[in-house]
Amino acid sequence: MTKSIFSDSYILFRKLLLNERKKAGLTQTEVGSRLGKPQSYVYKYEKGERRLDVIEFLDIADAIGFNPHNIIDKIYDGEE
């Protein structure tokens, strides 16, 4: 079994998070600041160097301003 961080679904998850940040017009620094974290935190989860848990994902969705259900639905359906 492939580690989930390297699975197609997790790669899609990371891509969707990046798309949401860019769609909101936010930089990694701005998202990090909203989360009370350094810019490197955002860089690492976007690049797959850091795995997110569900609570962190919900915090990120709130910081960026998107509905987390939308990303979950897209992953479940396998769409970008």
Buried (B, 14 or more C-beta within 10 A) or exposed (E): EEEEBEEEEBEBBBBBBBBBBEEEEBEBEBBBBBBEBEBEBBBBBBEEEBEBEEEBBEBBBEBBEBEBEEBBEBBEEEEE
